[in-house]
Amino acid sequence: MLLIKNGRVIDPASGTDAKLDVLVDGDRIASVGPNLQAPSAEVIDASKWIVAPGFIDIHCHLREPGDESSETIETGARAAARSGFTAVCPMPNTRPVNDNASVTRFIVDRAAQAAAVRVWPIGAVSASSHGESLAEIAAMKQAGIVAVSDDGHPVANAKLMRQALEYCRTLELPVIDHCEDSSLFAGAVMREGANSVRLGLRGMPAATESICVARDVQVAALTGGRLHIAHLSAAESLAHVRQAKANGLPVTCEVTPHHFTLTDEDVTYDSCFKVNPPIASRADREALLEGLADGTVDAIATDHAPHEPARKDVEFDRAPFGMIGFETALALAIDELYHSGRVGLSRHVELFTTGPARVIGKTRRLAEGEPADLSLFSLDHPWTFRSEESASRSRNSPFDNRPFRGAPMMTVVAGRIAFRR
Ligand code: DOR
């Protein structure tokens, strides 16, 4: 038993924001209320902390199977636990691709043996994510996937997207969409603009993403399927999502901490800044912050994308896209959203909990009888992120040595303490 005393309990599902105790018994929440007593319980003093439902990251890369020198399910899940996440959804671009039930079962079984947090895999839309024919989606659903995506690549054409949305509608799965027009993308490594010219790096315009968002919102309207836009980075893309929502379509989107924190002016030749979609312009970042505040954005997702140093520590042009993101996610959000005064605490928590849960058809509530998944965090704990101390196997973060105010303090998964600062 765990008795979490005097925390500021924030539960977006019920609108709770109050100093309360939370009693955990086994893998469930036994009670939430004032002055709870449980003589045999371990008592956690949470009087300086926020007590929230467990965070969910609906977009990450754990690299197992196939690229275990960059990350494993065990190391990635440990990094996630240190970051306040109690459940993470790994993308299917592993080797082999998670496009059939045996790969899904491998991931689920590995996670059951080795992961500190829950692992809810995402299956591929198309076989090998090659964009030709649908993957074995129904069998993967039975094996435990919570969504499908060809992340890393766009779904190749509108016809396949239509088939995927129609099929997934009957299976009640969202299609998570990596939006990219391949012809505009061609060979680019960062966002096109004055800074790509200054650095002499080939740029892609924001329309690379927003053209594809526009296409797929229309395909979603055609099918009634659930479309979720991954790592949305452009103002124009957000406008399409906002309009789709206003039209009553089941379209959702996520934004990453690096996209709402950095701009293309921050990009240097350090390949840690190379990410897809690329870090956007100042005006795009401003639009993302607005979408995070006004409810257009459904979730913060990390796109934690570890790459081992041998592959990432090369010239910008040659490096793979991606940065690690678990351990800095909450602190970046606290800095940019909460301390800046742009986003209230309940909305902030929603972006990590009920928001992402809704995207994948789950609920998140901090209430009696619910699974005991909890994220306890501080809004002012001072610390400095050092990538060499990361629990991830990889080091590719542009936030190395960045000081923060606010941090995950304890993560509880199914009633067990998965991380304690
Ligand atoms: O930066 C990225 N890295 N974007 C993606 O879409 C894929 C990911 C990866 O797998 O490394």
Residues whose N, C-alpha, C, O or C-beta is under 5 A from the ligand:
A	BS01	DOR	H61 D151 G152 V275 N276 P277 A305 F321 G322 M323
